[in-house]
């Protein structure tokens, strides 16, 4: 099934067309393996907690991750929208890794 062109454009913008896209890509890859909260993500990715909060905000705003719980203990999961378009996400990851 061909990827939704809107979804592909959105993913390219969020992960390749804006600053911090690589860290957002790493964040999604981490929660894809297992759901984590912001503090766990900061430790796992070696990033500042505030930076993680910023990237989480961008990803939530674009419906790429979902939050379960409130405030500090909130756990993040890959959204249904991103799950449906995971093939396009993987394609972007592959292309960005080749261009390094």
HUHU-V575195 format. One line per field, one symbol per residue. phi: phi as a letter, one per 40 degrees, with the letter a starting at -180 (. if undefined). burial: b if it has 24 or more other C-alpha atoms within 12 Angstrom, else e. A space follows every 50 residues. Layout:
# HUHU-V575195
phi: ???
burial: ???
This chain:
# HUHU-V575195
phi: .cccccccccccccbbcacgdccccccccccccacbcccccdcccgbcdc ccdcccdcccdcfbbbbbhbfccdbbbcccdcdcbcccccccdccccccc
burial: eeeeeebbebbbebbbeeeebbbbbbbbbbbbeebbbbbbbbeebeeeee ebbebbebbbebbbbbbeeeeeeeebbbbebbeebbebbbebbeeeeeee
